[in-house]
Amino acid sequence: MNIIENIEQSKRDFFEDKTVLVTGGAGFIGTNLVNELCNYSPKKIIIIDNLFTGLKSNIPIFDFVDFVEGSVENFDLVFDLMKKCDIVFHLAVRNIIVSTKDPEKDFATNAIGTFNILESARRLKNIKKIVYTSSSSVYGNTSHLPITENDSLYALNPYAASKLTGEAYCNAYFETYMVPVSVVRYTNVCGPYSNPSNPYSGVISKFIYSALNNQPITIHGDGEQTRDFTYVDDTIEATISVAISDKSIGEIYNVGTGVETSINNLAKIILEILNTSKSEINHIDKRDIDNIRRRVLDIEKIRKSLRWTPKVTLRDGLVETINWIIKTSGKGI
C-alpha cells in the first residue's frame, strides 16, 4: 500500500461509524467539507447553521446527514448536539465584510460560539477531536513573507480580533483541560459553492460573476495588494489531514499555497479564461477592511508534519470554479 492509499485508509478508519458535527456546514467551505466526509462512512453527520450566508439546498440528502437550523451562540443547543458527537469541525463564522458593521454580533458568533464548542467538550469529555478554522487575517501586516505560524499576530479589524480570540481559547482549553483541539488558518479559499449571488462572497466569485455578465470587474485600491488563493479541495484535504492526526492536537497550521498573487493579476487570469467576456477592470477606493497589503503563507509546517501539499494551481482552480458557476447558474446569473 502506497502513501496515498495509506492516507485514504486512515481517513476511513478515523471517520467510520463516528458522529461528526460540522458548524457552518451549509456555507461555502462547510458544504465542501460535508460532501467529502460523506465518502468516509460516518455513522452520522450533524450540520448546524443559521443560514445567514449558508444555503439549506447545499446540504446533501442522505439518511445519515442531519441539519439543525440554529446558532453556535446558543450554548444549550451546542451542548446538546455535542453529546452525540465524536468529532467537531468548527467552521461557523460571521463574515469579515459584515464584521465592521456589527462587531458585537461578530464577537458573539466567532468568539462566544467558539467558547461554547470548547466548554461543551470540556464538560462532556467524549470529543475525540475538534478542528477550529481560523484565518490568516490574524497576522495583520507582517514585516516579511511568507508568513509562518510563529510570526507575530496583530488584529486590524473586529473579524481578525474575534478569530484570534477563538484561537486563544483553543490554546487555553488544550493547555488547561487537554481538550483535543487543532487550529487551521485559512487564506482566501475559492471554489464551488462560493455563491456569486451572495453579497458576502469572496473576490473570486464576484470577479467571475462580473466577467460572465460583461460587467466591470471592480477592484478596491490599486490592485497591487496580494493574497494566497487556495482551492477549496486542497483546503478540505488539509483540514481532514489535521483532524485524523494525533500529532496535530494543540497545534496551529497555515493552510495555503505559498504562491502570492496580486488582485490585478487575478482579474487578468479570469478574463483570459473567459476570453469572450467584454468586462473591463475598474479601480475604486479602498474599503475599511482593505488593510492588508501583501499576504502569502509558509506551509512547511503542515507539509513536514502531516505530508500535505496543495495540488490545484490557481488557474486550474479558477477554471473549476467558473465551470461550476456556469453549470449551476447559467451565464446570465
C-alpha positions as a LaTeX table, in Angstrom:
\begin{tabular}{lrrr}
\hline
Residue & $x$ (\AA) & $y$ (\AA) & $z$ (\AA) \\
\hline
Met1 & 0.00 & 0.00 & 0.00 \\
Asn2 & 1.48 & 3.38 & $-1.05$ \\
Ile3 & 1.38 & 6.67 & 0.88 \\
Ile4 & $-1.83$ & 7.91 & $-0.78$ \\
Glu5 & $-3.61$ & 4.62 & $-0.12$ \\
Asn6 & $-2.43$ & 4.73 & 3.49 \\
Ile7 & $-3.82$ & 8.24 & 3.93 \\
Glu8 & $-7.17$ & 7.29 & 2.43 \\
Gln9 & $-7.37$ & 4.24 & 4.68 \\
Ser10 & $-6.54$ & 6.41 & 7.69 \\
Lys11 & $-9.45$ & 8.70 & 6.81 \\
Arg12 & $-11.85$ & 5.78 & 6.53 \\
Asp13 & $-10.63$ & 4.30 & 9.81 \\
Phe14 & $-10.98$ & 7.64 & 11.59 \\
Phe15 & $-14.48$ & 8.58 & 10.44 \\
Glu16 & $-16.16$ & 5.19 & 10.01 \\
Asp17 & $-19.10$ & 4.78 & 12.40 \\
Lys18 & $-18.31$ & 8.15 & 14.04 \\
Thr19 & $-20.72$ & 11.03 & 14.54 \\
Val20 & $-19.34$ & 14.29 & 13.16 \\
Leu21 & $-20.59$ & 17.80 & 13.92 \\
Val22 & $-19.92$ & 20.49 & 11.31 \\
Thr23 & $-20.76$ & 24.02 & 12.41 \\
Gly24 & $-21.42$ & 26.33 & 9.49 \\
Gly25 & $-21.90$ & 23.21 & 7.38 \\
Ala26 & $-24.33$ & 24.82 & 4.90 \\
Gly27 & $-21.82$ & 27.51 & 3.90 \\
Phe28 & $-19.20$ & 27.53 & 1.17 \\
Ile29 & $-16.35$ & 25.64 & 2.84 \\
Gly30 & $-18.68$ & 23.70 & 5.12 \\
Thr31 & $-20.60$ & 22.29 & 2.18 \\
Asn32 & $-17.42$ & 21.09 & 0.51 \\
Leu33 & $-16.28$ & 19.52 & 3.79 \\
Val34 & $-19.58$ & 17.73 & 4.37 \\
Asn35 & $-19.57$ & 16.39 & 0.81 \\
Glu36 & $-16.09$ & 14.97 & 1.35 \\
Leu37 & $-16.92$ & 13.48 & 4.75 \\
Cys38 & $-19.81$ & 11.58 & 3.18 \\
Asn39 & $-17.19$ & 9.43 & 1.41 \\
Tyr40 & $-15.82$ & 8.00 & 4.67 \\
Ser41 & $-18.80$ & 6.09 & 6.06 \\
Pro42 & $-19.56$ & 8.19 & 9.13 \\
Lys43 & $-22.36$ & 6.99 & 11.35 \\
Lys44 & $-23.87$ & 10.47 & 11.32 \\
Ile45 & $-23.04$ & 13.99 & 10.13 \\
Ile46 & $-24.82$ & 16.75 & 12.05 \\
Ile47 & $-24.81$ & 20.21 & 10.49 \\
Ile48 & $-25.66$ & 23.33 & 12.47 \\
Asp49 & $-26.02$ & 26.55 & 10.50 \\
Asn50 & $-28.08$ & 29.71 & 10.99 \\
Leu51 & $-28.30$ & 30.18 & 7.18 \\
Phe52 & $-27.02$ & 33.77 & 7.34 \\
Thr53 & $-24.82$ & 33.00 & 4.33 \\
Gly54 & $-25.32$ & 29.24 & 4.06 \\
Leu55 & $-28.00$ & 27.59 & 1.95 \\
Lys56 & $-30.18$ & 24.68 & 3.01 \\
Ser57 & $-30.12$ & 23.50 & $-0.61$ \\
Asn58 & $-26.38$ & 22.84 & $-0.23$ \\
Ile59 & $-26.95$ & 20.04 & 2.28 \\
Pro60 & $-26.62$ & 16.54 & 0.78 \\
Ile61 & $-29.67$ & 14.33 & 1.10 \\
Phe62 & $-28.59$ & 11.20 & 2.95 \\
Asp63 & $-30.19$ & 9.39 & 5.86 \\
Phe64 & $-27.01$ & 9.89 & 7.88 \\
Val65 & $-26.94$ & 13.70 & 7.38 \\
Asp66 & $-28.99$ & 15.77 & 9.85 \\
Phe67 & $-29.48$ & 19.52 & 9.61 \\
Val68 & $-30.21$ & 21.79 & 12.56 \\
Glu69 & $-31.02$ & 25.42 & 11.88 \\
Gly70 & $-29.50$ & 27.33 & 14.76 \\
Ser71 & $-26.52$ & 29.29 & 16.03 \\
Val72 & $-23.36$ & 28.32 & 17.86 \\
Glu73 & $-24.16$ & 31.30 & 20.09 \\
Asn74 & $-26.77$ & 29.06 & 21.76 \\
Phe75 & $-24.82$ & 27.12 & 24.40 \\
Asp76 & $-27.62$ & 24.73 & 25.28 \\
Leu77 & $-28.10$ & 23.77 & 21.63 \\
Val78 & $-24.37$ & 23.28 & 21.08 \\
Phe79 & $-24.05$ & 21.22 & 24.26 \\
Asp80 & $-26.99$ & 19.01 & 23.31 \\
Leu81 & $-25.62$ & 18.35 & 19.82 \\
Met82 & $-22.12$ & 17.61 & 21.07 \\
Lys83 & $-23.42$ & 14.97 & 23.47 \\
Lys84 & $-23.94$ & 12.79 & 20.40 \\
Cys85 & $-20.64$ & 13.53 & 18.65 \\
Asp86 & $-17.12$ & 12.19 & 18.38 \\
Ile87 & $-15.53$ & 14.78 & 16.09 \\
Val88 & $-16.20$ & 18.50 & 15.58 \\
Phe89 & $-15.28$ & 20.75 & 12.67 \\
His90 & $-15.95$ & 24.30 & 13.83 \\
Leu91 & $-16.40$ & 26.44 & 10.72 \\
Ala92 & $-19.29$ & 28.69 & 11.80 \\
Val93 & $-18.19$ & 32.29 & 11.42 \\
Arg94 & $-19.52$ & 35.79 & 10.95 \\
Asn95 & $-18.40$ & 37.11 & 7.57 \\
Ile96 & $-15.50$ & 39.60 & 7.51 \\
Ile97 & $-17.44$ & 42.06 & 5.36 \\
Val98 & $-20.20$ & 42.47 & 7.95 \\
Ser99 & $-17.92$ & 42.30 & 10.98 \\
Thr100 & $-17.07$ & 46.00 & 10.98 \\
Lys101 & $-20.75$ & 46.93 & 10.62 \\
Asp102 & $-21.81$ & 44.85 & 13.62 \\
Pro103 & $-18.78$ & 43.99 & 15.79 \\
Glu104 & $-20.98$ & 42.83 & 18.68 \\
Lys105 & $-22.60$ & 40.14 & 16.52 \\
Asp106 & $-19.19$ & 39.28 & 15.09 \\
Phe107 & $-17.84$ & 38.67 & 18.61 \\
Ala108 & $-20.91$ & 36.67 & 19.61 \\
Thr109 & $-20.59$ & 34.26 & 16.70 \\
Asn110 & $-16.85$ & 33.98 & 16.30 \\
Ala111 & $-15.64$ & 34.22 & 19.90 \\
Ile112 & $-18.55$ & 33.16 & 22.10 \\
Gly113 & $-19.54$ & 30.46 & 19.61 \\
Thr114 & $-16.03$ & 29.02 & 19.80 \\
Phe115 & $-16.09$ & 29.20 & 23.60 \\
Asn116 & $-19.38$ & 27.26 & 23.57 \\
Ile117 & $-17.81$ & 24.47 & 21.49 \\
Leu118 & $-14.76$ & 24.20 & 23.75 \\
Glu119 & $-16.67$ & 24.44 & 27.02 \\
Ser120 & $-19.10$ & 21.75 & 25.86 \\
Ala121 & $-16.16$ & 19.50 & 25.02 \\
Arg122 & $-14.60$ & 20.15 & 28.45 \\
Arg123 & $-17.78$ & 19.17 & 30.26 \\
Leu124 & $-18.71$ & 16.20 & 28.09 \\
Lys125 & $-15.25$ & 14.61 & 27.67 \\
Asn126 & $-16.47$ & 12.49 & 24.74 \\
Ile127 & $-14.98$ & 14.51 & 21.87 \\
Lys128 & $-12.01$ & 12.86 & 20.18 \\
Lys129 & $-11.02$ & 15.87 & 18.05 \\
Ile130 & $-12.02$ & 19.48 & 17.37 \\
Val131 & $-10.67$ & 21.35 & 14.35 \\
Tyr132 & $-11.12$ & 25.11 & 14.63 \\
Thr133 & $-10.93$ & 27.02 & 11.36 \\
Ser134 & $-9.21$ & 30.33 & 11.90 \\
Ser135 & $-7.96$ & 32.89 & 9.39 \\
Ser136 & $-4.71$ & 34.31 & 8.13 \\
Ser137 & $-6.20$ & 37.72 & 8.96 \\
Val138 & $-4.84$ & 37.21 & 12.50 \\
Tyr139 & $-1.36$ & 38.06 & 11.18 \\
Gly140 & $-2.21$ & 41.62 & 10.15 \\
Asn141 & 0.52 & 43.23 & 8.04 \\
Thr142 & 3.68 & 41.26 & 8.73 \\
Ser143 & 7.21 & 42.55 & 8.21 \\
His144 & 8.29 & 39.65 & 5.99 \\
Leu145 & 6.89 & 36.99 & 3.69 \\
Pro146 & 5.99 & 34.17 & 3.53 \\
Ile147 & 4.21 & 34.19 & 6.91 \\
Thr148 & 4.97 & 31.35 & 9.32 \\
Glu149 & 2.86 & 30.14 & 12.23 \\
Asn150 & 5.41 & 31.67 & 14.63 \\
Asp151 & 5.14 & 35.19 & 13.25 \\
Ser152 & 3.59 & 37.91 & 15.38 \\
Leu153 & $-0.18$ & 38.33 & 15.41 \\
Tyr154 & $-1.96$ & 41.65 & 15.05 \\
Ala155 & $-5.70$ & 42.14 & 14.59 \\
Leu156 & $-6.52$ & 45.02 & 12.25 \\
Asn157 & $-10.31$ & 44.61 & 12.30 \\
Pro158 & $-13.02$ & 43.11 & 14.52 \\
Tyr159 & $-13.15$ & 39.93 & 12.44 \\
Ala160 & $-9.45$ & 39.24 & 12.98 \\
Ala161 & $-9.82$ & 40.08 & 16.67 \\
Ser162 & $-12.67$ & 37.61 & 17.14 \\
Lys163 & $-10.88$ & 34.84 & 15.25 \\
Leu164 & $-7.75$ & 35.43 & 17.32 \\
Thr165 & $-9.87$ & 35.28 & 20.47 \\
Gly166 & $-11.15$ & 31.89 & 19.31 \\
Glu167 & $-7.58$ & 30.71 & 18.80 \\
Ala168 & $-6.60$ & 31.90 & 22.28 \\
Tyr169 & $-9.44$ & 29.91 & 23.82 \\
Cys170 & $-8.46$ & 26.83 & 21.81 \\
Asn171 & $-4.94$ & 27.08 & 23.19 \\
Ala172 & $-6.20$ & 27.73 & 26.73 \\
Tyr173 & $-8.59$ & 24.78 & 26.70 \\
Phe174 & $-5.90$ & 22.48 & 25.33 \\
Glu175 & $-3.29$ & 23.58 & 27.88 \\
Thr176 & $-5.65$ & 23.73 & 30.87 \\
Tyr177 & $-8.16$ & 20.96 & 30.22 \\
Met178 & $-6.48$ & 18.86 & 27.48 \\
Val179 & $-9.38$ & 19.42 & 25.09 \\
Pro180 & $-8.14$ & 17.79 & 21.85 \\
Val181 & $-8.27$ & 20.81 & 19.54 \\
Ser182 & $-6.26$ & 21.82 & 16.48 \\
Val183 & $-6.29$ & 25.14 & 14.59 \\
Val184 & $-6.05$ & 25.73 & 10.86 \\
Arg185 & $-5.51$ & 29.21 & 9.42 \\
Tyr186 & $-7.17$ & 29.56 & 6.02 \\
Thr187 & $-6.34$ & 32.14 & 3.38 \\
Asn188 & $-8.66$ & 33.23 & 0.55 \\
Val189 & $-10.32$ & 29.92 & $-0.25$ \\
Cys190 & $-12.04$ & 29.64 & $-3.62$ \\
Gly191 & $-14.07$ & 27.02 & $-5.48$ \\
Pro192 & $-17.57$ & 25.55 & $-5.95$ \\
Tyr193 & $-20.38$ & 26.63 & $-3.60$ \\
Ser194 & $-18.91$ & 30.12 & $-3.25$ \\
Asn195 & $-22.16$ & 31.63 & $-4.45$ \\
Pro196 & $-21.58$ & 34.76 & $-6.61$ \\
Ser197 & $-25.13$ & 35.99 & $-5.93$ \\
Asn198 & $-24.29$ & 36.18 & $-2.21$ \\
Pro199 & $-23.25$ & 39.78 & $-1.38$ \\
Tyr200 & $-20.73$ & 38.41 & 1.14 \\
Ser201 & $-18.98$ & 36.06 & $-1.28$ \\
Gly202 & $-15.25$ & 36.32 & $-1.91$ \\
Val203 & $-13.44$ & 38.35 & $-4.53$ \\
Ile204 & $-13.05$ & 35.45 & $-6.97$ \\
Ser205 & $-16.73$ & 34.64 & $-7.29$ \\
Lys206 & $-17.51$ & 38.35 & $-7.62$ \\
Phe207 & $-14.97$ & 38.76 & $-10.40$ \\
Ile208 & $-16.30$ & 35.67 & $-12.19$ \\
Tyr209 & $-19.89$ & 36.92 & $-11.88$ \\
Ser210 & $-18.90$ & 40.24 & $-13.43$ \\
Ala211 & $-16.91$ & 38.63 & $-16.25$ \\
Leu212 & $-19.70$ & 36.19 & $-17.14$ \\
Asn213 & $-22.16$ & 39.07 & $-17.36$ \\
Asn214 & $-19.84$ & 41.52 & $-19.17$ \\
Gln215 & $-19.91$ & 43.90 & $-16.22$ \\
Pro216 & $-16.90$ & 45.91 & $-14.96$ \\
Ile217 & $-14.59$ & 44.00 & $-12.64$ \\
Thr218 & $-14.29$ & 46.32 & $-9.66$ \\
Ile219 & $-11.01$ & 46.38 & $-7.75$ \\
His220 & $-10.68$ & 48.30 & $-4.48$ \\
Gly221 & $-7.44$ & 50.30 & $-4.44$ \\
Asp222 & $-4.58$ & 49.97 & $-6.93$ \\
Gly223 & $-4.91$ & 46.18 & $-7.24$ \\
Glu224 & $-1.31$ & 45.50 & $-6.32$ \\
Gln225 & $-2.34$ & 44.07 & $-2.96$ \\
Thr226 & $-1.61$ & 40.33 & $-2.91$ \\
Arg227 & $-3.24$ & 37.22 & $-1.49$ \\
Asp228 & $-2.61$ & 33.48 & $-1.29$ \\
Phe229 & $-5.58$ & 31.91 & $-3.10$ \\
Thr230 & $-6.27$ & 28.28 & $-2.17$ \\
Tyr231 & $-8.62$ & 25.92 & $-3.98$ \\
Val232 & $-11.28$ & 24.50 & $-1.69$ \\
Asp233 & $-10.47$ & 20.82 & $-2.40$ \\
Asp234 & $-6.93$ & 21.41 & $-1.14$ \\
Thr235 & $-8.26$ & 23.28 & 1.89 \\
Ile236 & $-10.61$ & 20.41 & 2.76 \\
Glu237 & $-7.87$ & 17.81 & 2.34 \\
Ala238 & $-5.62$ & 19.80 & 4.70 \\
Thr239 & $-8.42$ & 20.15 & 7.26 \\
Ile240 & $-9.15$ & 16.44 & 7.25 \\
Ser241 & $-5.44$ & 15.64 & 7.48 \\
Val242 & $-5.29$ & 17.74 & 10.63 \\
Ala243 & $-8.39$ & 16.03 & 12.03 \\
Ile244 & $-7.10$ & 12.49 & 11.70 \\
Ser245 & $-3.62$ & 13.11 & 13.09 \\
Asp246 & $-2.78$ & 12.67 & 16.77 \\
Lys247 & 0.29 & 14.86 & 16.18 \\
Ser248 & $-1.90$ & 17.85 & 15.37 \\
Ile249 & $-3.53$ & 18.16 & 18.81 \\
Gly250 & $-2.64$ & 21.53 & 20.32 \\
Glu251 & $-1.03$ & 22.68 & 17.07 \\
Ile252 & $-1.71$ & 25.52 & 14.60 \\
Tyr253 & $-1.24$ & 25.12 & 10.85 \\
Asn254 & $-1.21$ & 27.51 & 7.93 \\
Val255 & $-3.29$ & 26.25 & 5.01 \\
Gly256 & $-2.40$ & 27.98 & 1.75 \\
Thr257 & $-0.30$ & 27.52 & $-1.37$ \\
Gly258 & 2.81 & 29.60 & $-0.75$ \\
Val259 & 2.07 & 31.46 & $-4.00$ \\
Glu260 & 1.49 & 35.21 & $-3.94$ \\
Thr261 & $-0.95$ & 36.68 & $-6.48$ \\
Ser262 & $-1.95$ & 40.31 & $-6.96$ \\
Ile263 & $-5.62$ & 41.23 & $-7.33$ \\
Asn264 & $-4.82$ & 42.81 & $-10.70$ \\
Asn265 & $-3.29$ & 39.56 & $-11.91$ \\
Leu266 & $-6.23$ & 37.56 & $-10.56$ \\
Ala267 & $-8.63$ & 39.66 & $-12.64$ \\
Lys268 & $-6.46$ & 39.27 & $-15.73$ \\
Ile269 & $-6.34$ & 35.47 & $-15.39$ \\
Ile270 & $-10.14$ & 35.30 & $-15.08$ \\
Leu271 & $-10.53$ & 37.43 & $-18.22$ \\
Glu272 & $-8.01$ & 35.24 & $-20.06$ \\
Ile273 & $-10.03$ & 32.13 & $-19.18$ \\
Leu274 & $-13.31$ & 33.83 & $-20.13$ \\
Asn275 & $-11.78$ & 35.25 & $-23.28$ \\
Thr276 & $-15.12$ & 36.27 & $-24.81$ \\
Ser277 & $-16.00$ & 38.50 & $-21.85$ \\
Lys278 & $-16.28$ & 42.21 & $-22.59$ \\
Ser279 & $-15.64$ & 43.18 & $-18.98$ \\
Glu280 & $-13.10$ & 45.88 & $-18.17$ \\
Ile281 & $-11.16$ & 46.36 & $-14.95$ \\
Asn282 & $-12.31$ & 49.31 & $-12.86$ \\
His283 & $-10.39$ & 50.63 & $-9.83$ \\
Ile284 & $-12.26$ & 52.35 & $-6.97$ \\
Asp285 & $-11.45$ & 53.49 & $-3.43$ \\
Lys286 & $-10.34$ & 51.03 & $-0.77$ \\
Arg287 & $-12.79$ & 49.75 & 1.85 \\
Asp288 & $-12.31$ & 49.81 & 5.62 \\
Ile289 & $-11.38$ & 46.10 & 5.55 \\
Asp290 & $-8.72$ & 46.58 & 2.85 \\
Asn291 & $-5.82$ & 46.99 & 5.27 \\
Ile292 & $-3.59$ & 44.05 & 4.31 \\
Arg293 & $-1.08$ & 44.94 & 1.59 \\
Arg294 & 0.56 & 41.57 & 0.97 \\
Arg295 & $-0.16$ & 38.04 & 2.14 \\
Val296 & 1.31 & 34.65 & 1.34 \\
Leu297 & 1.65 & 31.77 & 3.79 \\
Asp298 & 4.53 & 29.48 & 4.60 \\
Ile299 & 3.13 & 25.92 & 4.59 \\
Glu300 & 6.25 & 23.99 & 5.56 \\
Lys301 & 4.90 & 23.01 & 8.97 \\
Ile302 & 1.88 & 21.12 & 7.64 \\
Arg303 & 3.92 & 19.70 & 4.76 \\
Lys304 & 6.59 & 18.26 & 7.04 \\
Ser305 & 4.30 & 17.18 & 9.87 \\
Leu306 & 1.27 & 15.84 & 8.00 \\
Arg307 & 2.59 & 15.39 & 4.45 \\
Trp308 & 0.01 & 17.75 & 2.99 \\
Thr309 & 0.71 & 19.94 & $-0.02$ \\
Pro310 & $-1.74$ & 21.75 & $-2.31$ \\
Lys311 & $-2.35$ & 20.11 & $-5.67$ \\
Val312 & $-4.51$ & 22.61 & $-7.58$ \\
Thr313 & $-2.96$ & 25.67 & $-9.25$ \\
Leu314 & $-4.77$ & 28.99 & $-9.17$ \\
Arg315 & $-5.60$ & 28.84 & $-12.87$ \\
Asp316 & $-6.96$ & 25.28 & $-12.66$ \\
Gly317 & $-8.97$ & 26.22 & $-9.57$ \\
Leu318 & $-10.44$ & 29.21 & $-11.39$ \\
Val319 & $-11.43$ & 27.01 & $-14.33$ \\
Glu320 & $-13.18$ & 24.57 & $-11.98$ \\
Thr321 & $-14.94$ & 27.41 & $-10.18$ \\
Ile322 & $-16.07$ & 29.03 & $-13.43$ \\
Asn323 & $-17.36$ & 25.70 & $-14.75$ \\
Trp324 & $-19.32$ & 25.12 & $-11.54$ \\
Ile325 & $-20.89$ & 28.60 & $-11.67$ \\
Ile326 & $-21.89$ & 28.16 & $-15.31$ \\
Lys327 & $-23.26$ & 24.69 & $-14.68$ \\
Thr328 & $-25.32$ & 25.62 & $-11.62$ \\
Ser329 & $-26.44$ & 29.12 & $-12.51$ \\
Gly330 & $-26.01$ & 29.68 & $-16.22$ \\
Lys331 & $-24.16$ & 32.55 & $-17.85$ \\
Gly332 & $-26.82$ & 35.11 & $-17.13$ \\
Ile333 & $-26.75$ & 34.73 & $-13.37$ \\
\hline
\end{tabular}
